Amino acid sequence: MNNQHFPVIVELDEDGMFIVSCPTFRGCHSFGKTLEEAMSNLRDVIEMCLEERGEGFISTNTFVGVRDIEVLPHA
């Protein structure tokens, strides 16, 4: 079986915890003190989603990418 690749969104919260999400699956999120820990935890969650493979887990949206937008503060 071939390895599968999924997009992952990485955030850093105010406490320094890494929050990771896989938009391919609904509710597929995890966290960790390090990025490596968060990614390892997310890998476990993705594996569970793949095992379940129920229609409720797979998002009907298609991940496109991440963009940056500039917003000027009100004067």
PyMOL commands that set and color helices and strands:
alter all, ss='L'
color gray80, all
select helices_A, chain A and resi 35-52
alter helices_A, ss='H'
color red, helices_A
select strands_A, chain A and resi 9-12+18-21+29-32
alter strands_A, ss='S'
color yellow, strands_A
deselect
rebuild
show_as cartoon
